[in-house]
C-alpha cells in the first residue's frame, strides 16, 4: 500500500508528531516526508501565535522543497492558572533544549500552588498549515483539546505533556489511551481530521476533472 501513498514534505522532525500525522493521513492516501530527509533544518520559532509559527515553518520548508505540498504543525499547551503559558513556548518551559521530562517536571512545579482540579484547567492547541505544491494559498486547520493537568504523570504512550494532560470525561491522561482514542480526542487529531476532509474533497474534485 505504501507505494501508492502520495508524499508531502512535513516541516517537522519530531518523531511523535511524525507518527501521529502518518497514522492519520495514510487513510486518505498521503505519507509524510520529514524535512530532515531533505536536510532542511528547523527555523527559529519567533512567531507570537501558533499560526505565525506554523506559517513560518511551512514557508521555510517550501523554499527547499519544490514539487511537493508542505504541511507544518505548531502546537502547544495553554494552562489557565499560568495565564495561558507556556503557549508558543511549550517546548521550552524548562529552558531552551529541555527534554519532555524536564518540561513536565517544571509544569508540575509551577502548578504546585494549585492542587484543586478545577484550578488546573488547560487545553492543547494545534494549528496546521498546508501549502499546495503549485504555490497556491495556504490552508489552515486548527484543533483544540480541553482538559486539565494531572498531579503526577500517568501512562507510557504519547509524548510531550501527554502523561500529565488528563481528559476529565475519561479520567485518563493522553498517555494512558490507545492511539486511536488519542487521534479522536487530541488537538492534533482534530486538526488532522479537518485536513483529511479537505484532502478528500481535493481528490474528488481531481477525479471529476479526469
C-alpha positions, 0 to 999 in steps of 0.5 A: 500500500505504501507505494501508492501513498502520495508524499508531502514534505512535513516541516517537522522532525519530531518523531511523535508528531511524525507518527501521529500525522502518518497514522492519520493521513495514510487513510486518505492516501498521503505519507509524510516526508520529514524535512530532515530527509531533505536536510532542511533544518528547523527555523527559529520559532519567533512567531507570537501565535501558533499560526505565525509559527506554523506559517513560518515553518511551512514557508521555510520548508517550501523554499527547499522543497519544490514539487511537493505540498508542505504541511507544518504543525505548531502546537502547544499547551495553554494552562489557565492558572499560568495565564495561558503559558507556556503557549508558543513556548511549550517546548521550552518551559524548562529552558531552551533544549529541555527534554519532555521530562524536564518540561513536565517536571517544571509544569508540575512545579509551577502548578504546585500552588494549585492542587484543586482540579478545577484550578488546573484547567488547560487545553492543547492547541494545534494549528496546521498549515498546508501549502499546495505544491503549485504555490497556491494559498495556504490552508489552515486547520486548527484543533483544540483539546480541553482538559486539565493537568494531572498531579503526577504523570500517568501512562507510557504512550504519547509524548510531550505533556501527554502523561500529565494532560488528563481528559476529565470525561475519561479520567485518563491522561493522553498517555494512558489511551490507545492511539486511536482514542488519542487521534479522536480526542487530541488537538492534533487529531482534530486538526488532522481530521479537518485536513483529511476532509479537505484532502478528500474533497481535493481528490474528488474534485481531481477525479471529476476533472479526469 
